[in-house]
Amino acid sequence: MSAQMADEWTLLVKQIPFLSMLTDAVIRDKLIMGKIPQAEQPASVVDLPIGDFVIREGEFGDTFYVVLNGTFAVEVWNDQGIPVQVASIQRGAYFGELAMIGRGMRTASIKAVTPNCQVLEIYKGPFDRMLKEDKTGGLKKQLEEIYARKNVEKFIRDNEFLRDISDADKKLMIEAAKLLRFEAMADIYKAGAAATSFYLVRQGFLKAWRTEGEDESILAYLRDKDFFGDLELVDGRPRTATVTAMEPVEIIEIPRSVFAGLYQRYPQVIQAYRRYDLDARAGGGGGGGPATGSKTGMMFTADLIGLGVAQARSALIIDMDSCVRCGNCVQACTDLHNGYSRLIRRGKKLTRREKSTGKLQNLFFPNSCLHCRTPDCMAPCPVGSIARDKEGEVYIKDHCVGCGGCAKACEFGNISMVIVGDKKAAKPQRKASKCDICRGYEAPNCVYNCPQGAIVRIDPNEYFDELHRGGAAPDIVSMAKR
């Protein structure tokens, strides 16, 4: 990269609103030249022929782009699953900035539509270092505001339960809404509090509960696309239950004044959307899902959430009724990964009743990466070596410096620090190690080498009917043998 080119790109990037507060030197050295200790990652030019996509809606990523040349189409999927062009962008336009704070999927597809299309690709590692060195916190605050605005708008416009609401009323909701984040075990509100807002769950699991005598009575588990807080607003009374986050959650808050108008105009939408009547007693009728299941089912759901499985994109499970305890899974992992197993047979055993057959299923959840929807392990990495691919799988790049930040940040203990190279060296080199689902290979080696088909990688939110809106779970052994 020539000095002249670096200066040209610096001036272009400087025009991006949320980066305009930075000095030319910071933009040039950090973002363009990629000067970070131990792992230099300079920005690069990507050439795209007509019809090629830079990013696709629904993919994950860890790069940010600025258009250098050509025209690009911005496409989103409509309700019929057809990509629709909603805008076109040219030189100076930017996209993918939310990947820089490690949250969410790409919200649109960007496609080259003219000859000689080029984008400048900026990497997350240098951006992370720049965020950490911004003592004012202004840059991160601006990104958080962009994240909130885009995700509230996408959630409300794409939500299939809100299709009957007019565009004008959706706009009213978007303008009035706030995106709130709560950590695990935080209360959104308590029983007896004044009802002031209506809430939509964008991401995460919560429980609605109240105290009956000396016992905690769980009324419902709430998850993505559920809503709560409406009944008390309609009746003008205090909260009848406490709602608590079971894991890190994001919820959208709609003020009472806006909700009242929506309820008057669309009472049928609210009633059709509602899964649970939180006025009902725990285990009482109506609604389906874990709120009306057996006590065993509700305990299983609580255990899944406690293990972090509800926020996983991929979980490793073993059917203990099929497993013969041969140890092939661990040995296969060890053989493939330089003598270190990324699968540790330490974890929790749970029993559930399959909804379709009524049979008990004994499952073991070994320590193995969950590829979380919002990976806490990515943020502490000083060089951007822990990343997420387009499918959402979290992996570690070769330039890991062995600081251990990711291992400390993983609350589930699924990242280990291992010695690489000469183990007898005075200061042996250590690097982070975790399951990457045998990235680069045809299938996970532990799954491939199980003689009984007892071990399998699953999307828990699809596999376990306790975690979604209905439908029977597939058979684990049949899945492994396919």
C-alpha positions as CSV (number, residue, x, y, z in Angstrom):
1,M,0.0,0.0,0.0
2,S,1.5,3.3,-1.1
3,A,1.5,6.4,1.2
4,Q,-0.6,8.3,-1.4
5,M,-3.2,5.5,-1.4
6,A,-3.3,5.4,2.4
7,D,-3.8,9.2,2.5
8,E,-6.7,8.9,-0.1
9,W,-8.4,6.2,1.9
10,T,-8.0,8.0,5.1
11,L,-9.8,11.1,3.7
12,L,-12.6,8.8,2.4
13,V,-13.1,7.0,5.7
14,K,-12.9,10.3,7.6
15,Q,-16.2,11.3,5.9
16,I,-18.1,8.5,7.6
17,P,-20.2,10.2,10.3
18,F,-19.4,8.0,13.3
19,L,-15.7,8.1,12.5
20,S,-15.5,11.8,11.8
21,M,-14.5,12.5,15.4
22,L,-11.2,10.6,15.0
23,T,-8.0,12.2,13.9
24,D,-6.5,11.5,10.5
25,A,-3.5,9.8,12.2
26,V,-5.7,7.4,14.1
27,I,-7.7,6.4,11.0
28,R,-4.6,6.0,8.9
29,D,-2.5,4.1,11.4
30,K,-5.2,1.9,13.0
31,L,-7.9,1.3,10.4
32,I,-6.0,1.7,7.1
33,M,-2.5,0.5,8.0
34,G,-3.8,-1.9,10.6
35,K,-1.0,-1.2,13.0
36,I,-1.7,-3.2,16.1
37,P,0.9,-4.9,18.3
38,Q,1.8,-8.5,17.3
39,A,-0.8,-8.8,14.5
40,E,-0.8,-6.1,11.8
41,Q,-3.9,-6.2,9.7
42,P,-4.0,-3.5,7.0
43,A,-7.2,-2.8,5.1
44,S,-7.4,-4.4,1.7
45,V,-9.1,-3.8,-1.6
46,V,-11.7,-6.3,-2.8
47,D,-12.6,-6.4,-6.6
48,L,-16.0,-7.6,-7.5
49,P,-17.4,-8.6,-10.9
50,I,-21.0,-7.8,-11.8
51,G,-23.4,-10.0,-9.8
52,D,-21.0,-10.9,-7.0
53,F,-22.1,-10.3,-3.4
54,V,-19.9,-8.5,-0.8
55,I,-22.1,-9.7,2.0
56,R,-25.4,-11.6,2.2
57,E,-28.3,-11.0,4.5
58,G,-28.3,-13.4,7.5
59,E,-24.6,-14.1,7.4
60,F,-22.2,-13.2,10.2
61,G,-19.0,-11.3,9.7
62,D,-16.1,-9.5,11.2
63,T,-15.3,-6.9,8.5
64,F,-16.5,-3.5,7.6
65,Y,-16.6,-2.0,4.1
66,V,-16.3,1.3,2.3
67,V,-17.2,1.6,-1.4
68,L,-14.3,2.8,-3.5
69,N,-15.6,2.4,-7.1
70,G,-18.7,1.3,-8.9
71,T,-22.4,0.9,-7.9
72,F,-23.8,-1.7,-5.5
73,A,-27.4,-2.8,-5.0
74,V,-28.7,-3.1,-1.4
75,E,-31.1,-6.1,-1.2
76,V,-33.4,-7.5,1.5
77,W,-35.7,-10.5,1.6
78,N,-39.4,-9.7,1.5
79,D,-42.2,-11.8,3.1
80,Q,-42.3,-14.2,0.2
81,G,-38.5,-14.9,0.5
82,I,-37.6,-12.9,-2.6
83,P,-34.7,-10.5,-2.6
84,V,-35.8,-6.9,-3.3
85,Q,-33.5,-4.0,-4.1
86,V,-34.2,-1.2,-1.7
87,A,-31.3,1.2,-2.5
88,S,-28.1,1.6,-4.5
89,I,-24.8,2.9,-3.1
90,Q,-21.6,4.4,-4.6
91,R,-18.2,5.7,-3.6
92,G,-18.0,6.7,0.1
93,A,-21.0,4.6,1.2
94,Y,-20.3,2.2,4.0
95,F,-21.8,-1.0,5.4
96,G,-21.1,-3.8,7.9
97,E,-20.3,-1.5,10.8
98,L,-22.2,-3.6,13.3
99,A,-19.8,-6.4,12.8
100,M,-17.2,-4.2,14.5
101,I,-19.0,-4.5,17.8
102,G,-19.5,-8.3,17.3
103,R,-23.3,-8.2,17.3
104,G,-26.0,-9.7,15.0
105,M,-26.2,-10.9,11.5
106,R,-25.9,-8.9,8.3
107,T,-29.2,-7.1,7.8
108,A,-29.0,-6.8,4.0
109,S,-27.2,-8.1,1.0
110,I,-24.8,-5.9,-1.0
111,K,-24.3,-6.8,-4.7
112,A,-22.0,-5.4,-7.4
113,V,-24.1,-4.1,-10.4
114,T,-21.6,-2.2,-12.5
115,P,-18.2,-3.0,-13.9
116,N,-15.0,-2.3,-11.9
117,C,-16.6,-2.4,-8.5
118,Q,-14.3,-2.2,-5.5
119,V,-14.6,-2.0,-1.7
120,L,-12.2,-1.3,1.0
121,E,-12.3,-4.1,3.6
122,I,-11.4,-3.1,7.2
123,Y,-10.8,-5.7,9.8
124,K,-12.2,-6.1,13.3
125,G,-8.8,-6.4,15.1
126,P,-7.6,-2.9,14.4
127,F,-11.1,-1.5,15.0
128,D,-11.2,-3.2,18.4
129,R,-7.9,-1.7,19.4
130,M,-9.2,1.7,18.3
131,L,-12.3,1.3,20.4
132,K,-10.3,0.4,23.5
133,E,-8.0,3.4,23.0
134,D,-11.0,5.8,22.7
135,K,-11.1,7.0,26.3
136,T,-14.2,9.1,25.7
137,G,-16.3,6.1,24.7
138,G,-18.0,8.3,22.0
139,L,-17.2,6.0,19.1
140,K,-18.7,2.9,20.8
141,K,-21.8,4.9,21.9
142,Q,-22.4,6.0,18.3
143,L,-22.1,2.4,17.2
144,E,-24.5,1.2,19.9
145,E,-27.0,3.8,18.8
146,I,-26.7,2.6,15.2
147,Y,-27.1,-1.0,16.3
148,A,-30.3,-0.1,18.4
149,R,-31.9,1.9,15.6
150,K,-31.3,-0.7,12.9
151,N,-32.3,-3.7,14.9
152,V,-35.5,-2.1,16.3
153,E,-36.5,-1.2,12.8
154,K,-35.7,-4.6,11.3
155,F,-37.5,-6.5,14.2
156,I,-40.7,-4.5,13.8
157,R,-40.8,-4.4,10.0
158,D,-39.9,-8.2,9.6
159,N,-42.0,-9.6,12.4
160,E,-44.6,-11.9,10.9
161,F,-47.0,-11.3,13.8
162,L,-47.1,-7.5,13.1
163,R,-47.8,-7.8,9.3
164,D,-51.4,-6.5,9.7
165,I,-50.2,-3.2,11.3
166,S,-50.0,-0.3,8.9
167,D,-46.7,1.1,7.8
168,A,-47.6,4.4,9.5
169,D,-48.1,2.6,12.8
170,K,-45.0,0.6,12.4
171,K,-43.1,3.8,11.9
172,L,-44.7,5.2,15.1
173,M,-43.6,2.1,17.0
174,I,-40.0,2.4,15.7
175,E,-39.7,6.1,16.6
176,A,-41.0,5.5,20.1
177,A,-39.2,2.2,20.8
178,K,-36.1,1.7,22.9
179,L,-33.7,-1.3,22.7
180,L,-32.8,-2.4,26.3
181,R,-30.2,-4.9,27.4
182,F,-30.3,-6.9,30.6
183,E,-27.7,-9.3,32.0
184,A,-28.7,-12.7,33.4
185,M,-30.8,-12.7,36.5
186,A,-31.7,-9.0,36.1
187,D,-35.4,-8.1,36.7
188,I,-37.2,-6.3,33.8
189,Y,-39.9,-5.5,36.3
190,K,-41.2,-6.8,39.6
191,A,-44.7,-7.9,40.6
192,G,-46.6,-4.9,42.1
193,A,-44.7,-2.3,40.1
194,A,-46.7,0.3,38.0
195,A,-47.3,-0.8,34.4
196,T,-45.7,1.8,32.1
197,S,-44.5,-0.1,29.0
198,F,-45.1,-3.0,26.6
199,Y,-42.2,-5.3,25.8
200,L,-41.1,-7.4,22.8
201,V,-38.3,-9.9,23.1
202,R,-35.7,-9.5,20.4
203,Q,-33.2,-12.0,21.7
204,G,-32.8,-14.2,24.7
205,F,-34.8,-16.1,27.3
206,L,-36.7,-14.7,30.3
207,K,-39.0,-16.2,32.9
208,A,-42.3,-14.8,34.2
209,W,-42.9,-15.8,37.8
210,R,-44.5,-14.9,41.1
211,T,-44.3,-16.1,44.7
212,E,-47.0,-18.4,45.9
213,G,-46.6,-19.0,49.6
214,E,-42.9,-19.6,50.0
215,D,-42.4,-21.1,46.5
216,E,-41.5,-19.5,43.2
217,S,-44.2,-20.3,40.7
218,I,-43.0,-20.1,37.1
219,L,-45.8,-18.9,34.8
220,A,-43.9,-18.9,31.5
221,Y,-40.6,-18.9,29.7
222,L,-40.4,-16.1,27.2
223,R,-38.1,-16.1,24.2
224,D,-37.4,-14.4,20.8
225,K,-40.5,-12.7,19.3
226,D,-42.6,-13.2,22.5
227,F,-44.1,-10.2,24.1
228,F,-45.2,-9.3,27.7
229,G,-46.5,-6.5,29.8
230,D,-49.7,-5.9,27.8
231,L,-52.4,-7.3,30.1
232,E,-51.8,-4.8,33.0
233,L,-51.6,-1.9,30.5
234,V,-55.0,-2.9,29.1
235,D,-56.6,-3.2,32.5
236,G,-54.7,-0.3,34.1
237,R,-53.4,-2.3,37.1
238,P,-50.0,-3.1,38.6
239,R,-47.7,-5.9,37.4
240,T,-49.0,-9.3,38.4
241,A,-45.7,-11.1,37.9
242,T,-42.0,-10.6,37.9
243,V,-40.1,-11.0,34.6
244,T,-36.4,-11.9,35.0
245,A,-33.7,-12.4,32.3
246,M,-32.4,-16.0,32.3
247,E,-29.4,-15.0,30.1
248,P,-28.2,-11.8,28.5
249,V,-31.3,-10.5,26.7
250,E,-32.4,-7.7,24.4
251,I,-35.9,-6.4,24.6
252,I,-37.8,-3.6,22.8
253,E,-39.7,-1.2,25.0
254,I,-42.9,0.5,23.7
255,P,-44.3,3.2,25.9
256,R,-47.9,2.9,27.2
257,S,-49.2,5.9,25.2
258,V,-48.1,4.2,21.9
259,F,-49.3,0.7,22.9
260,A,-52.8,2.1,23.9
261,G,-53.4,3.4,20.4
262,L,-52.1,0.2,18.8
263,Y,-54.4,-1.9,21.0
264,Q,-57.4,0.1,20.1
265,R,-56.7,-0.2,16.4
266,Y,-55.4,-3.8,16.3
267,P,-56.8,-5.8,19.2
268,Q,-56.9,-8.9,17.1
269,V,-53.1,-8.7,16.4
270,I,-52.2,-8.5,20.1
271,Q,-54.5,-11.4,20.9
272,A,-53.2,-13.6,18.0
273,Y,-49.6,-12.7,19.0
274,R,-50.0,-13.6,22.7
275,R,-48.7,-17.0,23.6
276,Y,-49.2,-16.8,27.4
277,D,-51.7,-15.4,29.8
278,L,-49.5,-14.4,32.7
279,D,-52.5,-14.0,34.9
280,A,-53.0,-17.8,34.7
281,R,-51.6,-20.0,37.4
282,A,-48.4,-21.9,36.6
283,G,-49.3,-25.0,34.7
284,G,-52.8,-23.7,33.9
285,G,-54.4,-24.1,30.4
286,G,-53.8,-22.3,27.2
287,G,-50.9,-21.2,25.1
288,G,-48.7,-24.3,24.8
289,G,-44.9,-24.3,25.3
290,P,-43.1,-24.7,28.5
291,A,-45.5,-22.6,30.5
292,T,-48.1,-25.4,30.2
293,G,-45.9,-28.4,30.2
294,S,-45.0,-30.8,33.0
295,K,-42.9,-29.8,35.9
296,T,-40.1,-32.1,34.5
297,G,-40.4,-30.2,31.2
298,M,-40.1,-26.8,32.8
299,M,-37.1,-28.0,34.9
300,F,-35.4,-29.3,31.7
301,T,-36.0,-25.9,30.1
302,A,-34.5,-24.1,33.1
303,D,-31.5,-26.4,33.0
304,L,-30.9,-25.8,29.3
305,I,-30.9,-22.1,29.8
306,G,-28.6,-22.4,32.8
307,L,-26.1,-24.4,30.7
308,G,-26.2,-21.6,28.0
309,V,-27.7,-24.0,25.5
310,A,-30.6,-21.6,24.7
311,Q,-28.1,-18.9,23.4
312,A,-26.1,-21.5,21.4
313,R,-26.1,-21.8,17.7
314,S,-24.5,-25.2,17.9
315,A,-24.3,-27.6,20.8
316,L,-22.7,-31.0,21.2
317,I,-24.9,-33.6,22.9
318,I,-24.5,-37.3,23.6
319,D,-27.4,-39.8,23.8
320,M,-26.5,-41.7,26.9
321,D,-28.9,-44.6,26.0
322,S,-26.9,-45.2,22.8
323,C,-23.4,-44.3,24.0
324,V,-21.2,-47.4,24.8
325,R,-18.5,-45.3,26.6
326,C,-15.8,-46.4,24.1
327,G,-14.0,-43.0,24.2
328,N,-13.7,-42.8,20.4
329,C,-15.0,-39.2,20.4
330,V,-12.3,-37.8,22.6
331,Q,-9.6,-39.9,20.9
332,A,-10.7,-38.7,17.4
333,C,-10.6,-35.1,18.6
334,T,-7.2,-35.5,20.1
335,D,-5.7,-37.2,17.0
336,L,-6.9,-34.4,14.8
337,H,-5.8,-31.4,16.9
338,N,-2.1,-32.1,17.8
339,G,-2.7,-34.1,20.9
340,Y,-5.2,-31.8,22.6
341,S,-8.8,-32.8,22.8
342,R,-11.3,-29.9,22.3
343,L,-14.0,-32.2,23.6
344,I,-14.0,-32.7,27.4
345,R,-16.3,-35.3,28.8
346,R,-17.2,-33.1,31.7
347,G,-20.6,-31.5,31.8
348,K,-24.2,-32.2,32.9
349,K,-26.6,-35.0,32.3
350,L,-30.3,-34.1,31.8
351,T,-33.4,-36.1,31.2
352,R,-36.3,-35.0,29.1
353,R,-39.5,-36.6,27.8
354,E,-39.7,-36.5,24.0
355,K,-42.9,-34.8,22.9
356,S,-43.6,-37.0,19.9
357,T,-43.1,-40.5,21.6
358,G,-43.4,-39.8,25.3
359,K,-40.2,-41.7,25.9
360,L,-37.5,-40.5,28.3
361,Q,-34.3,-39.3,26.7
362,N,-31.0,-39.2,28.7
363,L,-28.6,-36.6,27.4
364,F,-25.1,-35.5,28.3
365,F,-23.8,-32.1,27.5
366,P,-20.0,-32.2,27.4
367,N,-17.8,-29.1,27.6
368,S,-17.6,-27.9,24.0
369,C,-18.0,-24.5,22.4
370,L,-21.6,-23.4,21.9
371,H,-20.9,-20.9,19.2
372,C,-23.1,-18.4,21.0
373,R,-25.4,-15.9,19.3
374,T,-23.5,-13.1,21.1
375,P,-20.1,-14.5,21.8
376,D,-18.6,-12.8,24.9
377,C,-15.2,-14.3,24.0
378,M,-14.7,-12.1,21.0
379,A,-14.6,-8.7,22.7
380,P,-11.5,-9.1,24.9
381,C,-9.2,-10.3,22.1
382,P,-6.6,-7.5,21.6
383,V,-5.7,-8.6,18.0
384,G,-9.0,-9.8,16.6
385,S,-7.9,-13.4,16.3
386,I,-11.1,-14.9,17.5
387,A,-13.8,-14.5,14.8
388,R,-17.1,-15.7,13.5
389,D,-17.7,-17.0,10.0
390,K,-20.7,-16.4,7.8
391,E,-22.6,-19.3,9.3
392,G,-22.0,-18.1,12.8
393,E,-19.3,-20.6,13.8
394,V,-16.7,-19.0,16.2
395,Y,-13.1,-20.0,15.4
396,I,-9.6,-18.9,16.3
397,K,-7.2,-17.5,13.7
398,D,-3.5,-18.3,13.5
399,H,-2.3,-15.0,14.8
400,C,-3.6,-15.7,18.4
401,V,-1.1,-14.2,20.9
402,G,-2.1,-16.4,23.8
403,C,-3.2,-13.7,26.1
404,G,-6.1,-15.8,27.5
405,G,-8.7,-13.0,27.4
406,C,-11.1,-15.1,25.4
407,A,-10.8,-18.1,27.9
408,K,-11.5,-15.8,30.8
409,A,-14.5,-14.3,29.1
410,C,-16.2,-17.6,28.2
411,E,-18.5,-18.2,31.2
412,F,-19.0,-21.8,30.2
413,G,-15.3,-22.8,30.3
414,N,-15.2,-24.0,26.7
415,I,-11.9,-22.3,25.7
416,S,-8.5,-23.8,26.9
417,M,-5.0,-22.4,26.6
418,V,-2.6,-25.0,25.1
419,I,1.1,-25.1,24.4
420,V,2.1,-25.0,20.7
421,G,5.5,-25.8,19.3
422,D,8.3,-26.8,21.6
423,K,6.8,-27.9,25.0
424,K,10.2,-27.9,26.6
425,A,11.1,-24.4,25.7
426,A,12.0,-22.0,28.5
427,K,8.9,-19.9,27.6
428,P,6.6,-22.2,25.7
429,Q,4.1,-20.5,23.4
430,R,0.5,-20.8,24.3
431,K,-2.6,-20.3,22.2
432,A,-6.3,-20.5,22.7
433,S,-8.0,-23.7,21.7
434,K,-11.7,-24.5,21.3
435,C,-14.0,-26.6,19.2
436,D,-14.5,-25.1,15.7
437,I,-16.6,-28.0,14.5
438,C,-13.5,-29.3,12.7
439,R,-13.3,-26.2,10.5
440,G,-12.0,-27.2,7.0
441,Y,-13.0,-30.8,7.4
442,E,-16.1,-32.5,6.0
443,A,-17.6,-33.3,9.4
444,P,-16.8,-33.1,13.1
445,N,-14.3,-35.9,13.8
446,C,-16.0,-36.9,17.1
447,V,-19.3,-37.3,15.4
448,Y,-17.8,-39.2,12.4
449,N,-16.0,-41.7,14.6
450,C,-18.8,-42.6,17.0
451,P,-19.7,-46.3,16.2
452,Q,-23.2,-45.8,17.7
453,G,-24.2,-42.4,16.2
454,A,-24.7,-41.3,19.8
455,I,-22.9,-37.9,19.6
456,V,-24.2,-35.1,17.3
457,R,-23.9,-31.4,16.8
458,I,-27.4,-29.7,16.8
459,D,-29.0,-26.3,16.8
460,P,-30.6,-26.5,20.2
461,N,-33.3,-24.0,19.3
462,E,-34.4,-26.2,16.5
463,Y,-33.8,-29.6,18.2
464,F,-35.5,-29.0,21.5
465,D,-39.2,-28.3,21.3
466,E,-38.9,-26.9,24.8
467,L,-37.0,-23.9,23.3
468,H,-39.2,-23.0,20.4
469,R,-42.8,-22.4,19.4
470,G,-43.8,-26.0,18.7
471,G,-43.1,-29.1,16.7
472,A,-41.4,-32.3,17.6
473,A,-37.7,-32.7,18.0
474,P,-35.9,-35.0,15.5
475,D,-34.3,-38.3,16.6
476,I,-30.7,-37.8,17.6
477,V,-29.4,-41.2,16.4
478,S,-31.0,-40.8,13.0
479,M,-29.5,-37.3,12.7
480,A,-26.0,-38.6,13.4
481,K,-26.3,-41.4,10.9
482,R,-27.4,-39.1,8.0
